[in-house]
Amino acid sequence: MQKVWIVGSKGSVGVALTKLLDMRKYELLKTDKEEVDVTDKEEVRSYAAATRPDVIINCAGITDLEVCEQNPDLAYQVNTIGARNLAVAANEIECKLIHMSTDDIFSLNSPEFYNEFEEAKPKSIYGKSKYAGEKMVQSLCNYFVIIRSSWVYGTGKGFVQQVIDAVDSQTPLRVPVNHYASPTSAKELAKVITQFIDNDLFGIYHAVCKGYCNRYEFAKAILKYLGKDVELIPIEEGNERRPDYSVLDNMMLRLDGLEQPKKWEVALEEYISGLERN
Ligand SMILES: NC(=O)c1ccc[n+]([C@@H]2O[C@H](COP(=O)([O-])OP(=O)(O)OC[C@H]3O[C@@H](n4cnc5c(N)ncnc54)[C@H](OP(=O)(O)O)[C@@H]3O)[C@@H](O)[C@H]2O)c1
C-alpha cells in the first residue's frame, strides 16, 4: 500500500485530494500548519523520517495575492523555503515530491497559451515566491513533479465562494473583463495529481480545465449554475501583478497520454450541483 503525505491538507486542493484518494488503496498522512509547519526545516525532516511516505504532495501555500504583497517574508517563507524543506526531506528518504504551482509565474499580455517550457516571468510577490519554490524543488529533489494550475476553487474558498457571498448579501460585485484563464475545480486538479502517485513520470506539468474565459464570464457562469442573481459590474483592472492572459496549455499531460481535466463549464456545474446537495 502506497503511503501518501498530503501537506496543506486543509486547503482547497488538500481537501479535494483527501476526498478522492481511495482509503483502501493508499495510507494517507494529512497535515496542515498546526501539525507540520513547512517553514520549520527540522519539523519537516523529522516527520518525513519518522513516517517515511512513498509520495509527498505539497498543497501548502500562501495563496492570497494581497497577503503576499503585504507580507513578502511570509510568502517566501511558505512558498519558497517551505518548498525547499520538503524537497530536502523528500530526497533524504528517496520519495517522490509532487509540488503545486501556479499560472502566476507567467506574464504575457497577449492571448497566447503557455506550455510548460515557456519562460516564466512573475510579476507579483505570490508569483515570484512560487517560482522560487519551483526552482528549489528542481534543484534539490531527485524525484519531483511540479503541477501548475489556475483559478482553482473548492471547499468554500476562492472566487466561486466570493460570488456566492455576494449573492447572499446582494452586494454588487466588480469583476474584471480583461483577465483570462481557465477556471479549474480542485476535484479535477486532484484527479490529475493522483495519476502521479502511481506512475513513474517526472517533470513539470500544466493541469487546467479545458477552455478559458474572463473573470466576468466566470462570474456569469457561476450565477447561471446557482440559478441566482446579483449585480455584476464589469471593470478593466490593471495588469501590474497578473498578466491579462494566463491560459495554460496542458501540453505535457497530452504528450504523456494522461487523463486531462474536463471542460471548465462542466466541472463548474458539477461543483455547484454538489454544493446544493450538501
Ligand atoms: N487557489 C488557486 O487558484 C491556485 C491556482 C494555482 C495553483 N495553486 C497552488 O495550489 C496549492 C494549493 O492551493 P489551494 O487553493 O488549496 O490553497 P489554500 O486553500 O490556500 O490552502 C493552502 C493550505 O496551506 C496551509 N498553510 C499555510 N501556511 C502553511 C505552513 N507554514 N505550513 C503548512 N501549511 C500551511 C494553509 O493554511 P491557512 O489557510 O491556515 O493559511 C492552507 O490550509 C498552492 O501551492 C497554490 O499555490 C492554487
The ligand as an SDF file (V2000), in Angstrom:
LIG
                    3D

 48 52  0  0  0  0  0  0  0  0999 V2000
   -6.1150   28.5810   -5.4800 N   0  0  0  0  0  0  0  0  0  0  0  0
   -5.6860   28.7600   -6.7200 C   0  0  0  0  0  0  0  0  0  0  0  0
   -6.3130   29.4520   -7.5400 O   0  0  0  0  0  0  0  0  0  0  0  0
   -4.4100   28.0930   -7.1760 C   0  0  0  0  0  0  0  0  0  0  0  0
   -4.0760   28.1820   -8.5270 C   0  0  0  0  0  0  0  0  0  0  0  0
   -2.9050   27.5700   -8.9580 C   0  0  0  0  0  0  0  0  0  0  0  0
   -2.0830   26.9240   -8.0610 C   0  0  0  0  0  0  0  0  0  0  0  0
   -2.4030   26.8730   -6.7510 N   0  0  0  0  0  0  0  0  0  0  0  0
   -1.4510   26.2190   -5.8340 C   0  0  0  0  0  0  0  0  0  0  0  0
   -2.0280   25.0240   -5.3320 O   0  0  0  0  0  0  0  0  0  0  0  0
   -1.6440   24.8320   -3.9680 C   0  0  0  0  0  0  0  0  0  0  0  0
   -2.8730   24.6390   -3.1100 C   0  0  0  0  0  0  0  0  0  0  0  0
   -3.7420   25.7520   -3.3220 O   0  0  0  0  0  0  0  0  0  0  0  0
   -5.1220   25.8910   -2.5020 P   0  0  0  0  0  0  0  0  0  0  0  0
   -6.0470   26.6600   -3.3570 O   0  0  0  0  0  0  0  0  0  0  0  0
   -5.5340   24.5670   -1.9700 O   0  0  0  0  0  0  0  0  0  0  0  0
   -4.6100   26.8350   -1.3220 O   0  0  0  0  0  0  0  0  0  0  0  0
   -5.2890   27.0930    0.0770 P   0  0  0  0  0  0  0  0  0  0  0  0
   -6.7240   26.7190    0.0480 O   0  0  0  0  0  0  0  0  0  0  0  0
   -4.8890   28.4730    0.4670 O   0  0  0  0  0  0  0  0  0  0  0  0
   -4.5470   26.0140    1.0150 O   0  0  0  0  0  0  0  0  0  0  0  0
   -3.2180   26.1360    1.4150 C   0  0  0  0  0  0  0  0  0  0  0  0
   -3.0810   25.4530    2.7650 C   0  0  0  0  0  0  0  0  0  0  0  0
   -1.7170   25.5870    3.2120 O   0  0  0  0  0  0  0  0  0  0  0  0
   -1.7710   25.9430    4.5880 C   0  0  0  0  0  0  0  0  0  0  0  0
   -0.5460   26.5650    5.0460 N   0  0  0  0  0  0  0  0  0  0  0  0
   -0.2250   27.8870    5.0800 C   0  0  0  0  0  0  0  0  0  0  0  0
    0.9800   28.0630    5.6670 N   0  0  0  0  0  0  0  0  0  0  0  0
    1.4310   26.8240    5.9860 C   0  0  0  0  0  0  0  0  0  0  0  0
    2.6030   26.3660    6.6460 C   0  0  0  0  0  0  0  0  0  0  0  0
    3.5370   27.2090    7.0830 N   0  0  0  0  0  0  0  0  0  0  0  0
    2.7570   25.0300    6.8330 N   0  0  0  0  0  0  0  0  0  0  0  0
    1.8140   24.1540    6.4240 C   0  0  0  0  0  0  0  0  0  0  0  0
    0.6690   24.5420    5.8140 N   0  0  0  0  0  0  0  0  0  0  0  0
    0.4870   25.8680    5.6030 C   0  0  0  0  0  0  0  0  0  0  0  0
   -2.9620   26.8920    4.6530 C   0  0  0  0  0  0  0  0  0  0  0  0
   -3.3740   27.1430    5.9690 O   0  0  0  0  0  0  0  0  0  0  0  0
   -4.1140   28.5800    6.2590 P   0  0  0  0  0  0  0  0  0  0  0  0
   -5.2930   28.6610    5.3300 O   0  0  0  0  0  0  0  0  0  0  0  0
   -4.4720   28.4700    7.6980 O   0  0  0  0  0  0  0  0  0  0  0  0
   -3.0770   29.6270    5.9730 O   0  0  0  0  0  0  0  0  0  0  0  0
   -3.9730   26.1040    3.8280 C   0  0  0  0  0  0  0  0  0  0  0  0
   -4.6350   25.1290    4.6150 O   0  0  0  0  0  0  0  0  0  0  0  0
   -0.7780   26.0510   -3.5960 C   0  0  0  0  0  0  0  0  0  0  0  0
    0.5670   25.7090   -3.7670 O   0  0  0  0  0  0  0  0  0  0  0  0
   -1.1440   27.0890   -4.6360 C   0  0  0  0  0  0  0  0  0  0  0  0
   -0.0660   27.9720   -4.8920 O   0  0  0  0  0  0  0  0  0  0  0  0
   -3.5660   27.4260   -6.2840 C   0  0  0  0  0  0  0  0  0  0  0  0
  1  2  1  0
  2  3  2  0
  2  4  1  0
  4  5  1  0
  4 48  2  0
  5  6  2  0
  6  7  1  0
  7  8  2  0
  8  9  1  0
  8 48  1  0
  9 10  1  0
  9 46  1  0
 10 11  1  0
 11 12  1  0
 11 44  1  0
 12 13  1  0
 13 14  1  0
 14 15  2  0
 14 16  1  0
 14 17  1  0
 17 18  1  0
 18 19  2  0
 18 20  1  0
 18 21  1  0
 21 22  1  0
 22 23  1  0
 23 24  1  0
 23 42  1  0
 24 25  1  0
 25 26  1  0
 25 36  1  0
 26 27  1  0
 26 35  1  0
 27 28  2  0
 28 29  1  0
 29 30  1  0
 29 35  2  0
 30 31  1  0
 30 32  2  0
 32 33  1  0
 33 34  2  0
 34 35  1  0
 36 37  1  0
 36 42  1  0
 37 38  1  0
 38 39  2  0
 38 40  1  0
 38 41  1  0
 42 43  1  0
 44 45  1  0
 44 46  1  0
 46 47  1  0
M  CHG  2   8   1  16  -1
M  END
$$$$
